[in-house]
């Protein structure tokens, strides 16, 4: 009994120590639009640090010649449940969203709690531990922290204290879910909202008041431009979601580039009753699997490019759009599809993206014009596209892999090749570092299931090397040439981070977190963390000291793979933040 009483006292003291009453962030400096445009290298103010999504840090205290000395300086457990968060850091304070609708401000030098906000959820929101962790990051602007809560509200918290400043209802949580992290542009909070029961949308709210300013639906209604690409599907059933990473922002063109997911249900057969009800080439089921260019002042769509028309396999294109300036001169020996109508060898402002289904794309940012694309990570017969018209850039679905009747089974590539876990770009090397999984999809059409499919399982690509099912590809942005930078057996859900120290950081579901030489791919440092490495790898500095943080846990209740006819389920385990730095 004495031992139990002692443990109870220790627990109470621990709670008192870690939950300070009235604590607040000291010396807080409001975050302006100018700071978001040109962030202090010491800060990490949005999901991929900058509007261009490059995930490149100018910090270089940690370099190739000393990264081997990295040591863990603090770690902190997080709430239980699904978890996909990337922390923000501003002037030595880390802001992080936990599963269970809990927002925390932490001392970024040691993980001590400064303040905590716990949102009370409705009694009928039973999956809060699963749904609340889908927030991929928070937003910060002026003295506010923005959180798309699982109860359908957009919430603004005081960045100093965690006190609720305003909240506004955006959607009904019974039918619609928050998807992306907030994107803050010119005093507006942009968020993407997902649903399988009604039209999905991107919305903008005034950052200081919460007032909705505009709402843009991601599928056109009958009579609107592109409305006929859905055939006779009722407008409420035109579901295609912006659930993934938020858009990137071009401040010169005043344009946001956002990726949209697949149409639902998953198969043409389930959506339309006839797989040929919509076109086999773009446009089909707009704006599914498209890049859309939005005017952030109005929400108007300036242009779109559809990467995959009338998807049949739930192969999203919701990943980040990386913005770079580069000479465009693709190598015909490395790139399968090159525009025949765009002059080569010119410097252009371009957009680069990789879909869940694989494929690497380069588009002109001004017009959305197709520049080049290539199957990724490999060119295989099972690739989800059959061709691209080199004059117009129009894409064509791989009709051989489309289910024409119920019970039909196909293997299509790729699947979960590059999910919402971001890639990185190193401007000094004009190179993309793309994390990938060499997996495909084994799917059977099943009209008895709501999704229109089942069974449905991820498998290694037919013919793949079982010891090289995941890795990082280094891509020369000018030529499109791919270097197999690093590969291994264990798959990944981990983001890539590139730094001015000529390092690339990346981790996997086997708990390995590594630093690579940005030129050669040589592993320079490695550690083992408590669980699967997620998309939250960042770097920041406090008082001149550089830190590298990585977030672990599980992005879903289980991860299901089929490996040599053996099903593997990887359960949810340890959600935590680990932070590393060089010793004094």
Legacy VTK file of the C-alpha trace (Angstrom):
# vtk DataFile Version 3.0
C-alpha trace
ASCII
DATASET POLYDATA
POINTS 584 float
0.000 0.000 0.000
2.867 2.387 0.837
4.418 1.673 -2.578
1.097 2.357 -4.327
0.663 5.594 -2.375
4.172 6.689 -3.296
3.484 6.001 -6.970
0.267 8.016 -6.732
2.144 10.954 -5.191
4.809 10.772 -7.919
2.091 10.724 -10.607
0.340 13.750 -9.109
3.632 15.653 -8.818
4.439 14.750 -12.431
1.114 16.142 -13.582
1.695 19.345 -11.627
5.159 19.715 -13.091
4.184 19.053 -16.697
0.922 21.001 -16.674
1.868 24.470 -15.393
-1.054 26.724 -14.545
-1.054 30.034 -16.390
2.206 29.342 -18.218
2.748 31.228 -21.443
5.257 31.753 -24.201
7.628 34.568 -23.260
8.927 37.204 -25.675
6.553 36.051 -28.400
6.976 37.826 -31.737
3.907 37.852 -34.025
4.357 36.068 -37.344
3.789 38.372 -40.306
3.177 37.568 -43.964
6.729 38.816 -44.656
8.071 36.250 -42.167
6.114 33.460 -43.867
7.543 34.541 -47.224
11.128 34.653 -45.933
11.273 32.672 -42.689
14.151 32.887 -40.258
16.309 29.785 -40.892
15.953 29.032 -37.178
12.163 28.653 -37.502
9.898 26.052 -39.107
6.639 27.936 -39.743
4.670 25.589 -42.015
4.483 21.927 -42.978
7.499 21.990 -45.301
9.103 25.202 -43.888
8.487 27.409 -46.941
5.674 28.121 -49.385
7.582 26.400 -52.200
7.520 23.048 -50.344
11.226 22.459 -50.916
11.827 21.135 -47.365
15.305 22.621 -47.527
16.887 24.266 -44.482
19.719 26.819 -44.763
21.028 25.667 -41.360
24.504 24.124 -41.653
25.831 23.705 -38.126
25.224 19.970 -38.585
27.304 18.895 -41.578
28.719 15.842 -43.296
31.905 16.032 -41.212
30.176 16.141 -37.800
26.727 14.554 -38.194
28.131 11.304 -36.809
28.274 13.012 -33.405
24.513 13.684 -33.222
22.973 12.718 -29.882
19.392 12.674 -28.626
18.821 15.702 -26.377
15.161 15.162 -25.534
12.130 13.034 -26.314
8.461 13.384 -25.468
5.572 10.951 -25.765
2.407 11.967 -27.581
-1.246 10.985 -27.315
-2.584 7.600 -28.423
-4.149 7.189 -31.862
-3.641 7.938 -35.523
-0.959 10.488 -36.062
0.461 12.368 -39.065
1.692 15.652 -37.570
4.602 17.912 -38.470
5.452 20.327 -35.630
5.984 24.057 -36.099
8.788 25.986 -34.392
8.920 29.743 -33.792
11.560 31.496 -31.671
12.391 28.404 -29.619
8.801 27.191 -29.105
7.471 24.017 -30.740
3.737 23.753 -31.480
2.380 20.258 -32.072
-1.004 18.558 -32.561
-1.550 15.301 -30.662
-4.168 12.630 -31.338
-7.203 13.228 -29.146
-7.522 16.885 -30.246
-4.733 18.121 -27.990
-2.503 21.042 -29.006
0.711 21.716 -27.095
3.371 24.403 -26.959
6.739 22.974 -25.912
10.146 24.402 -25.098
12.027 23.351 -28.242
15.306 22.950 -26.334
14.072 20.324 -23.866
10.435 19.370 -24.586
9.001 20.942 -21.427
5.329 21.793 -21.671
4.502 25.509 -21.837
0.763 25.256 -22.429
-1.822 22.728 -23.563
-5.231 23.009 -25.194
-7.626 20.032 -24.988
-10.700 20.325 -27.145
-13.875 18.735 -25.820
-15.359 16.504 -28.486
-19.047 15.679 -29.086
-20.150 12.438 -27.480
-21.015 10.866 -30.824
-17.584 11.560 -32.318
-16.356 8.114 -31.364
-13.252 7.911 -33.522
-11.574 11.054 -32.163
-8.287 9.242 -31.454
-8.187 8.154 -35.075
-9.567 11.210 -36.863
-7.958 13.966 -34.795
-4.424 12.920 -35.651
-4.951 13.390 -39.376
-4.013 17.070 -39.046
-0.679 17.084 -40.838
0.369 20.340 -39.232
-0.878 23.499 -37.608
-0.835 27.049 -38.950
0.707 30.151 -37.388
0.036 33.814 -38.187
0.244 36.973 -36.080
-0.235 35.641 -32.519
-2.559 32.773 -33.456
-2.211 29.001 -33.880
-4.745 27.467 -36.293
-6.117 23.959 -35.854
-8.718 22.189 -38.063
-10.459 20.221 -35.301
-12.175 16.848 -35.901
-15.564 18.254 -34.834
-15.777 20.297 -38.054
-14.530 23.585 -36.594
-11.538 25.707 -37.507
-9.998 26.842 -34.229
-7.669 29.771 -33.479
-5.638 29.659 -30.266
-3.575 32.354 -28.608
0.021 31.370 -29.411
1.208 32.712 -26.045
-1.276 30.918 -23.767
-3.270 28.333 -25.732
-6.491 30.186 -24.930
-9.298 29.853 -27.486
-9.561 33.105 -29.443
-12.178 32.113 -32.014
-13.775 29.088 -33.627
-15.985 28.700 -36.663
-17.919 25.709 -37.938
-16.772 24.711 -41.434
-18.561 21.403 -42.012
-20.674 18.639 -40.487
-18.280 16.096 -38.956
-20.826 13.306 -39.554
-20.256 13.470 -43.325
-17.057 15.471 -43.849
-13.575 15.468 -42.337
-10.721 17.948 -42.185
-7.885 16.784 -44.385
-4.896 18.995 -45.048
-2.869 21.235 -42.770
-3.782 24.930 -42.834
-2.074 27.141 -45.397
-1.853 30.795 -44.379
-1.719 33.271 -47.284
-2.220 37.038 -47.004
-4.236 36.789 -43.792
-6.384 33.894 -44.984
-6.466 30.349 -43.570
-6.895 27.831 -46.408
-7.941 24.267 -45.560
-9.068 21.213 -47.522
-12.134 19.194 -46.513
-12.802 15.554 -47.435
-15.985 13.518 -47.804
-17.195 10.338 -49.477
-20.822 11.433 -49.220
-20.922 14.969 -50.637
-18.836 17.409 -52.668
-15.469 18.207 -51.141
-13.999 21.687 -51.004
-11.168 24.044 -50.187
-12.172 26.980 -48.000
-10.595 30.258 -46.935
-11.288 31.987 -43.620
-10.164 35.352 -42.306
-7.255 34.608 -39.976
-8.217 37.232 -37.394
-11.987 36.669 -37.219
-12.737 33.190 -38.593
-15.204 34.533 -41.155
-15.487 32.347 -44.259
-14.307 34.277 -47.323
-14.753 31.703 -50.080
-15.382 28.024 -50.723
-14.262 26.227 -53.881
-15.653 22.777 -54.648
-13.238 20.241 -56.095
-15.790 18.747 -58.503
-17.833 20.901 -60.913
-21.624 20.776 -60.900
-23.704 20.127 -64.027
-23.615 23.211 -66.225
-20.285 24.409 -64.837
-17.067 24.088 -66.874
-16.041 20.430 -66.639
-19.397 19.381 -65.213
-20.034 16.974 -68.085
-16.873 14.995 -67.189
-18.914 13.283 -64.440
-21.607 11.992 -66.777
-24.930 11.599 -64.969
-23.531 11.404 -61.427
-25.631 13.661 -59.128
-23.736 16.698 -57.910
-23.808 15.564 -54.260
-22.063 12.321 -55.235
-19.219 14.010 -57.114
-16.691 13.309 -54.394
-13.016 13.994 -54.928
-11.066 15.241 -51.967
-8.230 17.699 -51.240
-7.379 15.642 -48.143
-3.602 15.513 -48.505
-0.851 18.072 -48.184
-1.952 21.699 -48.510
-1.113 23.723 -51.575
2.145 25.486 -52.291
2.085 29.246 -52.916
3.760 31.308 -55.632
3.937 34.896 -54.272
4.912 36.351 -57.668
1.917 34.922 -59.514
-0.301 35.051 -56.424
-1.315 31.462 -57.081
-1.835 28.405 -54.855
-1.214 24.932 -56.356
-3.267 22.209 -54.662
-3.452 18.464 -55.327
-6.833 16.693 -55.488
-7.501 13.015 -54.719
-9.217 10.228 -56.656
-12.963 10.160 -57.381
-15.074 7.858 -55.215
-16.263 5.100 -55.143
-12.915 3.705 -56.242
-13.894 2.094 -59.550
-15.589 3.465 -62.662
-17.979 0.517 -62.461
-19.164 1.528 -58.981
-19.264 5.267 -59.774
-21.083 5.101 -63.089
-22.379 1.541 -63.618
-20.457 1.532 -66.902
-16.637 1.891 -67.019
-16.983 3.699 -70.358
-19.466 6.284 -69.019
-16.636 8.822 -68.942
-13.606 9.325 -71.134
-10.537 7.078 -71.040
-8.403 10.212 -71.381
-8.330 13.539 -69.583
-10.580 15.219 -68.691
-12.635 12.645 -66.771
-14.192 13.158 -63.318
-12.691 16.627 -62.884
-10.900 17.760 -60.779
-9.912 14.358 -59.471
-6.211 13.473 -59.519
-5.399 16.975 -60.715
-3.200 19.907 -59.870
-5.437 22.964 -59.569
-4.109 26.536 -59.554
-6.227 28.729 -57.257
-6.336 32.473 -56.775
-6.099 32.732 -52.943
-8.004 36.030 -52.936
-11.128 34.533 -54.511
-10.765 30.748 -54.748
-11.195 30.896 -58.522
-9.489 28.078 -60.444
-7.042 29.595 -62.956
-5.985 26.301 -64.557
-5.830 22.572 -63.918
-3.827 19.607 -65.117
-5.249 16.101 -64.712
-2.541 13.531 -64.008
-4.845 10.500 -64.045
-8.279 10.573 -65.751
-11.233 8.747 -64.191
-9.097 6.756 -61.747
-10.138 3.125 -61.143
-7.877 2.276 -58.170
-7.974 5.011 -55.471
-4.540 6.297 -56.485
-4.417 9.821 -55.084
-2.567 12.876 -56.372
-2.826 14.827 -53.108
0.917 15.096 -52.532
2.928 18.304 -52.353
3.712 20.512 -55.352
7.375 21.577 -55.141
8.123 24.940 -56.782
11.564 25.528 -58.325
13.284 27.627 -60.991
15.385 25.472 -63.310
16.595 24.912 -66.822
14.221 22.411 -68.428
16.122 20.033 -70.710
14.847 16.486 -70.106
17.010 13.585 -71.222
15.122 11.301 -73.620
17.090 8.380 -72.244
15.779 9.028 -68.730
12.331 10.589 -69.282
9.539 8.712 -71.099
7.203 11.581 -71.994
8.625 14.962 -73.090
6.510 17.807 -74.470
6.946 18.274 -78.203
5.546 21.811 -78.085
7.746 23.436 -75.422
11.257 24.666 -76.278
13.970 22.907 -74.333
16.995 24.371 -72.571
15.114 27.379 -71.170
14.933 28.506 -67.530
11.376 28.149 -66.260
9.392 28.417 -63.050
8.136 24.871 -62.698
6.053 22.681 -60.438
7.158 19.139 -59.571
5.015 16.414 -58.045
4.853 12.649 -57.519
1.532 10.848 -57.053
0.656 7.957 -54.764
0.481 5.898 -57.954
4.016 6.900 -58.898
4.986 9.038 -61.837
7.113 12.191 -61.680
5.649 15.326 -63.277
7.001 18.734 -64.304
4.497 21.488 -65.183
4.893 25.151 -66.067
3.649 27.244 -63.121
2.287 30.062 -65.243
-0.081 28.020 -67.376
-0.087 24.422 -66.113
1.427 23.383 -69.422
2.846 19.872 -69.487
6.663 19.858 -69.687
7.642 16.257 -68.997
6.706 13.185 -66.999
8.038 9.706 -66.454
6.835 6.539 -64.701
8.309 6.374 -61.208
9.976 4.616 -59.538
10.128 2.270 -62.549
8.609 1.963 -66.011
6.485 -1.209 -65.946
3.605 -2.634 -68.058
1.278 -2.379 -65.039
1.718 1.411 -64.804
-1.628 3.163 -64.351
-1.241 5.328 -67.465
-0.872 3.964 -70.975
0.410 7.145 -72.623
0.566 10.952 -72.637
-0.088 13.003 -75.760
3.196 14.877 -76.200
1.612 17.860 -77.939
-1.254 18.559 -75.543
-0.078 16.755 -72.406
-3.379 14.815 -72.253
-3.147 11.659 -70.118
-4.688 8.254 -70.943
-5.719 5.664 -68.386
-4.298 2.127 -68.644
-7.486 0.541 -69.948
-6.081 -2.987 -69.631
-6.072 -2.599 -65.822
-9.590 -1.115 -65.540
-12.311 -3.443 -64.175
-15.039 -3.868 -66.814
-17.246 -6.161 -64.710
-17.852 -7.126 -61.104
-15.320 -9.627 -59.705
-12.607 -8.678 -62.196
-9.117 -8.633 -60.682
-6.120 -6.533 -61.729
-2.656 -5.566 -60.586
-1.824 -1.923 -61.175
1.312 0.059 -60.338
2.130 1.832 -58.209
0.491 2.041 -54.789
1.576 4.062 -51.732
4.730 4.750 -53.695
4.834 8.351 -52.459
2.057 9.201 -50.057
1.605 12.441 -48.141
5.115 12.051 -46.657
6.991 14.856 -48.461
10.062 14.790 -50.643
12.798 17.467 -50.496
14.678 19.676 -52.948
18.279 20.868 -52.564
18.710 24.119 -54.557
22.509 23.892 -54.485
22.342 20.564 -56.310
19.129 21.193 -58.291
18.037 17.769 -57.105
14.858 16.224 -55.759
15.146 13.548 -53.087
12.051 11.359 -53.378
11.144 8.692 -50.788
9.416 5.757 -52.451
7.988 2.281 -51.953
8.218 -0.245 -54.784
4.689 -1.571 -54.249
1.666 -2.111 -56.472
-2.019 -2.813 -55.919
-3.823 -6.147 -56.246
-7.512 -5.198 -56.495
-10.780 -6.983 -57.268
-13.928 -5.113 -58.288
-16.696 -5.780 -55.774
-20.007 -3.937 -56.074
-21.130 -5.304 -52.704
-18.576 -3.059 -51.006
-19.102 0.677 -50.576
-15.728 1.406 -52.159
-16.530 -0.829 -55.131
-13.509 -3.014 -54.386
-12.419 -5.970 -52.291
-10.219 -7.750 -51.648
-7.659 -4.988 -52.071
-4.083 -5.402 -50.898
-0.690 -3.782 -51.369
1.921 -6.098 -52.885
5.552 -5.771 -53.963
5.838 -4.853 -57.629
5.962 -8.020 -59.762
9.640 -8.746 -60.326
10.824 -6.355 -57.616
13.984 -7.052 -55.643
12.719 -8.143 -52.189
15.762 -6.516 -50.597
15.127 -3.161 -52.302
11.420 -2.420 -51.843
11.902 1.149 -50.638
14.417 3.932 -50.800
15.273 7.435 -51.929
15.702 8.492 -55.542
17.835 11.541 -56.331
16.505 13.249 -59.465
18.323 15.876 -61.542
15.570 18.457 -62.084
17.043 19.750 -65.358
17.366 16.372 -67.091
15.044 14.092 -65.129
17.840 11.565 -64.666
17.221 9.290 -61.676
19.998 8.128 -59.353
19.072 5.204 -57.091
20.367 7.134 -54.119
19.625 4.478 -51.502
17.387 1.405 -51.192
16.405 -1.173 -48.586
13.808 -3.798 -47.698
11.705 -1.894 -45.125
9.029 0.460 -46.543
8.609 4.061 -45.485
6.093 6.695 -44.455
8.863 9.151 -43.632
9.461 12.663 -44.963
12.780 13.707 -46.447
14.669 16.749 -45.153
17.578 18.380 -47.027
19.946 20.873 -45.396
22.728 23.281 -46.320
25.038 20.943 -44.416
24.710 18.747 -47.526
22.724 16.185 -45.586
19.516 14.303 -46.319
17.529 12.960 -43.336
15.000 10.138 -43.731
13.466 7.263 -41.764
11.349 4.121 -42.216
8.778 1.866 -40.556
11.626 -0.241 -39.149
12.426 2.616 -36.689
15.680 3.577 -38.424
16.363 7.298 -38.726
19.366 8.194 -40.854
21.443 11.043 -42.267
22.835 10.572 -45.786
25.512 12.356 -47.766
23.486 14.478 -50.220
25.876 13.655 -53.068
26.613 9.964 -52.652
23.818 8.513 -50.522
26.322 7.158 -48.009
24.832 6.700 -44.533
26.728 9.069 -42.231
24.638 8.610 -39.087
21.910 6.269 -37.894
19.811 5.804 -34.794
16.876 3.613 -33.737
13.751 5.365 -32.454
10.668 3.979 -30.740
8.434 3.367 -33.745
7.703 4.069 -37.409
9.211 7.345 -38.637
6.461 9.640 -39.953
6.276 12.797 -42.032
7.326 15.193 -39.253
11.104 15.441 -39.720
12.234 19.056 -39.324
15.270 21.100 -38.283
15.422 24.373 -36.365
17.748 26.410 -34.176
17.539 28.030 -30.746
20.222 30.435 -29.465
22.478 29.411 -32.343
22.182 25.664 -31.712
20.742 23.488 -34.498
18.326 20.671 -33.684
16.843 17.876 -35.813
13.424 16.554 -34.756
11.621 13.447 -35.935
8.065 12.331 -35.147
7.212 8.637 -34.751
4.057 6.575 -34.467
1.564 5.153 -36.914
-0.450 6.956 -39.554
-3.233 4.344 -39.429
-4.509 1.656 -37.122
-2.626 -0.967 -39.108
-0.496 -1.135 -42.187
-1.336 -4.129 -44.363
1.150 -5.577 -46.811
1.338 -8.836 -48.705
4.893 -10.105 -48.899
5.553 -13.497 -50.538
1.905 -14.463 -49.916
2.230 -13.628 -46.213
0.083 -10.846 -44.792
1.913 -8.425 -42.512
0.080 -6.141 -40.108
2.060 -3.471 -38.295
0.042 -2.185 -35.310
-0.135 1.296 -33.847
2.564 1.681 -31.241
4.648 4.547 -29.833
3.761 8.133 -30.762
6.613 10.453 -29.800
8.921 13.312 -30.741
12.685 12.716 -30.699
15.109 15.631 -30.942
18.833 15.450 -31.732
21.730 17.902 -31.627
25.524 17.968 -31.545
27.129 17.718 -28.099
28.499 20.904 -26.560
LINES 1 585
584 0 1 2 3 4 5 6 7 8 9 10 11 12 13 14 15 16 17 18 19 20 21 22 23 24 25 26 27 28 29 30 31 32 33 34 35 36 37 38 39 40 41 42 43 44 45 46 47 48 49 50 51 52 53 54 55 56 57 58 59 60 61 62 63 64 65 66 67 68 69 70 71 72 73 74 75 76 77 78 79 80 81 82 83 84 85 86 87 88 89 90 91 92 93 94 95 96 97 98 99 100 101 102 103 104 105 106 107 108 109 110 111 112 113 114 115 116 117 118 119 120 121 122 123 124 125 126 127 128 129 130 131 132 133 134 135 136 137 138 139 140 141 142 143 144 145 146 147 148 149 150 151 152 153 154 155 156 157 158 159 160 161 162 163 164 165 166 167 168 169 170 171 172 173 174 175 176 177 178 179 180 181 182 183 184 185 186 187 188 189 190 191 192 193 194 195 196 197 198 199 200 201 202 203 204 205 206 207 208 209 210 211 212 213 214 215 216 217 218 219 220 221 222 223 224 225 226 227 228 229 230 231 232 233 234 235 236 237 238 239 240 241 242 243 244 245 246 247 248 249 250 251 252 253 254 255 256 257 258 259 260 261 262 263 264 265 266 267 268 269 270 271 272 273 274 275 276 277 278 279 280 281 282 283 284 285 286 287 288 289 290 291 292 293 294 295 296 297 298 299 300 301 302 303 304 305 306 307 308 309 310 311 312 313 314 315 316 317 318 319 320 321 322 323 324 325 326 327 328 329 330 331 332 333 334 335 336 337 338 339 340 341 342 343 344 345 346 347 348 349 350 351 352 353 354 355 356 357 358 359 360 361 362 363 364 365 366 367 368 369 370 371 372 373 374 375 376 377 378 379 380 381 382 383 384 385 386 387 388 389 390 391 392 393 394 395 396 397 398 399 400 401 402 403 404 405 406 407 408 409 410 411 412 413 414 415 416 417 418 419 420 421 422 423 424 425 426 427 428 429 430 431 432 433 434 435 436 437 438 439 440 441 442 443 444 445 446 447 448 449 450 451 452 453 454 455 456 457 458 459 460 461 462 463 464 465 466 467 468 469 470 471 472 473 474 475 476 477 478 479 480 481 482 483 484 485 486 487 488 489 490 491 492 493 494 495 496 497 498 499 500 501 502 503 504 505 506 507 508 509 510 511 512 513 514 515 516 517 518 519 520 521 522 523 524 525 526 527 528 529 530 531 532 533 534 535 536 537 538 539 540 541 542 543 544 545 546 547 548 549 550 551 552 553 554 555 556 557 558 559 560 561 562 563 564 565 566 567 568 569 570 571 572 573 574 575 576 577 578 579 580 581 582 583
